[in-house]
Amino acid sequence: MDLKYLTDNFEIPGVLAFSQNENGLIRATVTTPACKAELYLQGAHLTHWQPTGQEPVLFLSECSFFIPGKAIRGGIPIIPHCVS
């Protein structure tokens, strides 16, 4: 999926936004009154979660390069439920 498609079809102004990092990876940013979160589509990986008024909860390795084809180290990989 490309950034324009995601933005045009799924963006919720003020709540869900899509952007691309400098290496072309697409991320979703979720903002609510309770917290802010950032998820990368590559690997369905949660890389940032911060309750409002608090410090960030997740940590990333310095070995996280955020480039296509390379693992994001740290955070939380989100594993979808498989249906057979």
N, C-alpha and C positions, 0 to 999 in steps of 0.2 A: 504494500500500500504506500502511496506517496502522501506527502505532507498536505497538499491541496485537497485531496480526496478526504483525508481524515478531518481536516479543518472544516470543509464544506458540509460534511455529513454528520459529524459527531461533536463538534465544539459546542460547549455550553458557556456562553459569555459569563465571565466572572467565576466560573466553577471548574471547567475543563478546557484546557488549551493544549495545542500541539505545537512543537517547535523542533528544530534540528540543531544538533551541536556542530561545532566547527569541522568535524569529521564526517558529517552526513547522517549520523544516527538520529532517528526520530524518538522524541520523548513526549510523554503526556504529563502535564502538571495539573494536579487537582488541588483546588483551594476551597476550604470550607471554614465556617466560623471556628471549628474545633481544631483544624490542623491544615498543614500543607504537605503534599506528597509529590514525588517525581518518579515516574516509571519509564524505563526504556523499552521499546518494542522488541529490540534484539534480546532474545532470551526471556522476555516478559519479566524484567528485573526491576524490583523496587529499590531505588538508590537513595532516596531521601524521604524521611518522614519526621515531621516536627510539629508537636502540639503547639497551639497558639500560646505565645508568651513563654515558651520553654526552649531549651537547647535542642538541637537535632538528636534523634534517638539512634539512628543508624550510622555505621562507620564503613568507609571504603578503604581498600588497600591502595597504597601508592602505586601498585602494579596494575591498577585499573586504567587502561588507556583510552577507553571509550572510542574504539575504532571498529569498523565492520570486521566481523570474523574473529574478534578477540574477546575472551571472557571478561565480564565485569566482575571484579573480585570484591566481595563484601556485599552489604545490603541484603536483600532477600530475593532469591530467584522464585518466581511464582510458577508453580507446577499445576497445570490445569488437570481437572478430573478427566480420565480417559473413559470413553464410552465404547463398548465393544459391540 
